[in-house]
Amino acid sequence: MANKTPNYLSDGEVKKEGGYNKTLFETLYFAYKPFLFRIILVLILGLLGRGLLLGNTNVIGYWVDNLVGQPSHLSTWTSSQIVFLLLAMALMGFCFTTVFRIVFSRLSAHAISSFYDEVTLRTSRLPMSFYDKTPAGRIITRFSSDYGNIFRLFGGPLAEFLSIIFDLIMMIVLITLANPFYLGLVALIGVMNLLVYRLNQESLRSTRRALSASRSPSIAHFAETTQGASTIRTFRKEQSFADRFEALDQYYLAQRFDTVKKLLSFSFQMNSLTALLLLITGIVAYFMVEKGWATIGSVGVAFSFITLSGNTVQMFFEWLNQFEEAMIGVERLDQYLRMDIENGNNLPASAKFATKHPTYPAAFEKYLSHRKLTDDRSASVEVKSLWFRYREDLPWVLKNIDFKVQPGERLGIVGRTGSGKSSLIQALFYLYPLDKGRISINENSPKLDEDAKGVDLNLYRKSIAFISQEPILFQGSLRFNLDIAGSHTDVRLLAILEQVGLQDWIQSHPEGLDLRIEERGKNLSLGERQLLCMARCLLQDAPIVVMDEATSSVDPQSEEIMVRATEEFFSKRTQIIIAHRLSTLAKCDRILWLQKGEIVALGPTSEVLPRFKSTELV
Amino acid sequence: MRSLFAEVVFTRFSSRLLILFCSLIAAAFGLVGPFFQKEFIDHLTGEKSQFHYFNFSSPLWYVVGAFLCVLLAQAFSQLTNYLSSREALIMQKIFASRLYAKTLNLKVDTMSGRPVGEIVSLYATDIPGATVFLEQTLPAGSSTLFPLILAPFAISLLFEIPLWPVLFIMLFITLFNSYMAFRQSRFFFRFKQLAAERIGLVNEWIQNIRTIRILGWLSHFEKNIFDVRKVETTNRVLMVTNGQVMNSISSSITFILNVVALGSLVFFTKHKMTSGELLALLWIVGIFLTRPFRQMPWFFTFAFDSWTSLKRLEVFFATENNQTPEDHHRLPSRDEQDSEKWALSISGLRLKIGSKDILKSISLKIVHGEFVAVVGEVGSGKSLLLLSLLGETGASFEQYQLLGKNALKETSDELRSHFSYVPQEGFIMSASLRENVAFLYDIEPEIDPTIEESLRIAQFDLSTERVENGLATEIGERGVNLSGGQRQRVGLARVHFHDAPIMLLDDCLSAVDVDTEQRIFDDLLMGAWKKRTRILVTHRLSTLPRVDRIFFLQEGKLIDSGTYEELIARNSEFREYTTTVAKESVHGE
């Protein structure tokens, strides 16, 4: 591999070196805990099963001794009796191992799935700053390829790996039964294989890492091209993009080939070792029989076992290498499992892994699901000496903000780009920790740590409905997009759609509420999307409604409906409206003017708006 | 078109034969090894048995023979693996670049309705899948099938026992395994599908985590993911059950086969059994056949799976671009007399996608340096009109003149050279900001001043946009996530950087805030691009009074065109389109 790789070829993640975290094994214990008894039971069955199968070889050894007239444990048995004994052992062994393999890999699939769910529950609740710092693609990789890897290896391959370990254990037992002298040879096989493994371990590991890092750039580039093909063509940059793809793909394939070569060389070293040991065994056996130290039967048994164990030890190390990689995957998911979740949030009662994160008691969670912060149609909002920044290493974006919105009041917020308007919204939802000051609704602030007083964070958030500039819809049915919890009737949903002027639109779609919405709502127009978000907002029935540039990117009809909504449907609600188009703000009760994170003015619309207009739009 | 399978088999045919040859040699050495072992034991016991081909003075030579055979068998089998991996990778490279070229070549109206994930999975999973034939099936074919076919005959011959019991068991196992393998490949196919579905949801969940949190939908969203995950796990459980039955059969079958062979030996043999025979049988069945039996179920599974990958690729490669059929009733095309006057002039532009008429015989003319806006309701065909001008759809024209030349006679490359285009959702590639503006990879910082100027004029201020490393900041999927407005401005800067006479702007200001829009209008659209021909699709009515002319589209037809005042005065539909609110905002600011 070249020493200096261009930066676009790496996946940007630094993998740590050294041993695994201790928490990793605890996590696996959590995952397997519900099945512990069954797991132990089938492990015993599996060991016995392999023992019965491998024991065949010993019986044949005794049989050979019978045939050459040497005394053995089965001297009194006839050949046909021995055949039936072998058949019975083989069949029983087969049944035991089958039960072990099936039950074990099924339980593993469930255990790893529950691990996945638990990581999801925690990742959902990580602080927002984590999402700001980590590119989305990098997070998604952990849930796609890392999980895929673990899921695959902890199913069948782990059962296989355990079978191999059983084989090794049973071989040691059985070979000792045949003639303890051969144990030395088995030990020799083990040690030599271990040496070869150690010799290759580092290079195999690093080549695998390089391989997995080389994969995502070419895939990402391919995905980009699919999305931007028309732009690429209009700029006539097909060749440049094709060259880039060629380079990325070639780099990946080269890494693949490098990995294949390393693996083949590793396998061949192990193969040669096995062959060599066969030679040694043969020679040793020859002299042992000559000297009368061993029976022919036991030589046969040893021969079989040594060839077999050569194969088995080889497979053991080949799998071991793969499991090391799987453990890296477990470690990467475990890292998310162990991170601190955002202050004030709790894991749902369904979370089972005891990772010391705050968790809702089941009864409280149920109680919360029916509760609202207030039953009134509106609520007051108070912002008290608020200082806000996104991260500790970033500058303040809001400086000492103080204001109060009365229940039912309509407050407009103006200011140039970068004045802190959108940051104020982030703060309102407590999406980031507030360093200084606080925000409360009806005098209630969210409870952010265990000892503090206050209302539940999720309850607090639910009392604010939000419409942003960019309408966000999800893939799924229309019904799902409006009412994810399924708590409203179809009649109510249709009535709301009518309210936002989508009656004709929904009637033109025969699927009705089952209409399939694509990813990001891309099968709908911007206006339709925004109106659906408006409908969603209306269904939320929250006392406070916040709109951030909600009408700035929609077509005129939709805009009219939305402006009317603020006047009619939200009339008794507390409203906070951010807008650039000052006409939208004309009907506000008061205007808050922000500049560089500070309040310039706060007062009646008729007073502040003209002042803002005259200074800003010169 | 030659089938992809044929291509996999016949490209570089001689190397395919070489793979087969190596793997046959490996299998042959593998068979001879146990024979030496048998001879060795026979020598030790001093018994005489059948088939003495070699006579060595010392039995130790037989051990050496066995050693050499095992070593050579392994060497040849690794050589086979090496060759087949190399061939598979060469084939992957060929398929990947063909797939990439195809993706770049398919036009917008053909690609719509195909999720990006689906096409990416062709590259990420189907291409490696398609070459499994080379990597696994071809080399494993001889190392798996050859011993399996030879072994029963060898056993029967060596030990003078009837062929049928061993043959029967092996045949039964092979049939049963291929049935299980077929099931397995089905589970496997479904497994990939379900994983893709789940990842789609995970993607949405991570990308929109802020909104989901604000809506308080976290737990519902999680439930949604878990539901798909549960279906995935259920399929997985069925899959591992099936797979483990296969595996446990194949890892125990050698023992059972051995018992059957021994039984045949005890019950049917004509001569007295020797201990050497007993042990040799143990080796043939127990050691030589172990690997083939273990491989067999996977051999079939991968072969089935590879076949489905090949088929999927074949279908995609066969996709044709959408083409609107020519109108037979149209007038013979005439050459424009005054074509010099127009920057762009078209007549009879029609676009049909599937059975739907999207654009219905549109004719329009735009003079040099004119600034026109295209407006109309959603779905009226505005975006597809721009794309058709670019040759990005399968539209047909009666006549298309561009800068005084017949555009229908130009290659698509020449046609595109007249245009710059900004899509609605600005396209950002995973690269530095610098590379994104220049739209070229690996460029030197020498042209930075030009790039900075382009960004500045598109109102993308490096000091306030949270791009910490300036022009070197990595943006896109694998870097800083830009907002919709930022993406659009980068798109504008890119267009400005690439000079072209006609600008096609598809609602490229929808995501920027109103201040910024204002400034982009002043500095760029009415400023730096003052002399160029500009076609802007827009929803913002505040811009309409500032353009030279407006084209008003309705349901794929060009209803009217004129200045804002003209249209307001004479067209009731246009008046309806520009509602009260909109007018308020036009006049209010």
Interface residues (C-beta under 8 A of the other chain):
Chain A: P6 Y8 D11 G12 L53 N56 T57 I60 W63 V64 L67 V68 S79 S80 V83 L86 L87 A90 L91 G93 F94 T97 T98 R101 I102 S105 R106 S108 A109 H110 S113 Y116 D117 T120 L121 S124 R125 M128 Y131 P135 A136 G137 R138 I139 I140 F143 S144 G148 F151 G155 G156 A159 E160 S163 S216 P217 S218 I219 A220 H221 F222 A223 E224 T225 T226 Q227 G228 A229 S230 T231 I232 R233 T234 F235 R236 K237 E238 S240 F241 A242 R244 F245 E246 D249 Q250 L253 R256 F257 V260 K261 L264 S267 F268 N271 S272 T274 A275 L276 L278 L279 G282 I283 Y286 V289 I296 G297 V299 G300 F303 S304 T307 L308 N311 P348 R416 T417 G418 F429 L431 N458 R461 K462 I464 F466 S468 Q469 E470 I472 F474 Q475 G476 I484 A485 E518 E519 R520 S525 L526 G527 E528 R536 Q540 E549 S552 S553 V554 D555 P556 Q557 E559 E560 V563 H580 R581 L582 S583 T584 E616 L617
Chain B: Q37 F40 I41 L44 T45 P59 L60 Y62 V63 V64 A66 F67 V70 L71 Q74 A75 Q78 N81 Y82 S85 R86 L89 Q92 K93 A96 S97 Y100 A101 T103 L104 L106 K107 V108 M111 P115 V116 I119 V120 Y123 A124 A195 I199 G200 L201 V202 N203 E204 W205 I206 Q207 N208 I209 R210 T211 R213 I214 L215 G216 W217 L218 S219 H220 F221 E222 N224 I225 F226 R229 K230 E232 T233 R236 V237 M239 V240 T241 G243 Q244 V245 N247 S248 I249 S251 S252 F255 I256 N258 V259 L262 G263 V266 F267 M273 T274 S275 L278 L279 L282 W283 G286 I287 T290 R291 E377 V378 G379 L387 L390 E392 S412 D413 R416 S417 F419 S420 Y421 P423 F427 M429 S430 A431 F439 L440 Y441 D442 T464 G476 E477 R478 G479 V480 N481 G484 R494 H498 L504 S510 A511 D513 V514 D515 T516 H539 L541 S542 Y577 T578 T579 T580 V581 A582 E584 S585 G588 E589
